Amino acid sequence: MSTGTRLLRFAAGLFSMDGDVGSGVDVGSGVVSLDCLDSGCVGVIKEAPDHSLLAPLGLRVGKEVKVVSRQVFGGPVVVEVDGRASAVDRGLCCEIKIEPVDDLNVS
């Protein structure tokens, strides 16, 4: 992992919406939370909480997910899985861990 990538991931933790340093970013593994991905970024789900609404939306471990948009003021994150778009609560997105396919789009 390049130094620039490490700095971007560290900065993403410093300037996260909840103010917790390092939240949503695991610098060593390349895995980030879903709410840290920029619009247009694609990644593979590595971890997901056991929540009754996630599986019907297609948000399961191993699935590829694309962030369509992130709504302002802590609103939902709109994601696309298998060609279907869904809005997911920002708090729940913090618990879904993603390995970005292109880590240049991690914020």
NORGIPE-V324437 format. One record per backbone hydrogen bond with DSSP energy under -0.5 kcal/mol. CO is the residue of the C=O (numbers start at 1). NH is the residue of the N-H. If there is no record, write none. Layout:
CO NH
CO NH
This chain:
2 6
3 7
4 8
5 9
6 10
7 11
8 12
9 13
10 14
11 15
13 16
13 23
16 19
20 23
22 25
24 33
25 27
26 29
26 30
26 31
30 100
31 26
32 98
33 36
34 37
36 107
38 41
41 67
42 101
42 102
43 65
44 99
45 62
47 97
49 51
51 54
51 55
53 57
54 57
54 59
55 58
58 60
60 63
63 45
65 43
66 68
66 80
67 40
69 78
72 75
76 71
76 78
77 79
77 88
78 68
78 69
79 86
80 66
81 84
84 81
86 79
88 77
89 93
90 94
92 95
92 96
93 34
93 35
93 96
95 97
96 34
97 46
97 47
98 32
98 100
99 44
102 105
103 106
105 38
105 107
